Amino acid sequence: MFVLIGKILYSFIWLFLVFNLIHPYPRPANIVANIGLIAFVVMHGLQAWILHSTMTNQEKEQDKFKVLRLFLFGVFESLSWKNKK
C-alpha cells in the first residue's frame, strides 16, 4: 500500500515538473520547478543507468520496461521488487 501511494505521488510530481516545461509557472516557482526537474532526471537517470549496466542480456529481454519504471518511480519501484520477493 505504501509503495502504491509513493508511485502515485511520484506520478503527480513528474506531471507537476513536466507541466512547467509546457506552461511555465510564475517566476520563483519556475526556477524551483526547473531545479527539481533537473535533480529528478539526474538522480533517476543515474539509478536507471546503474541498473541497466548491471543487468544481463537475458534480464534485459525478460523485462524491457524495468529500467523505465525505475527511472519514473525511483526508490518505490525498487521497494516493490523487494516486496515481490
Secondary structure, 3 states (H helix, E strand, C coil): CHHHHHHHHHHHHHHHHHHHHHCCCCHHHHHHHHHHHHHHHHHHHHHHHHHHHHCCHHHHHHCCCHHHHHHHHCHHHHHHHHHHC
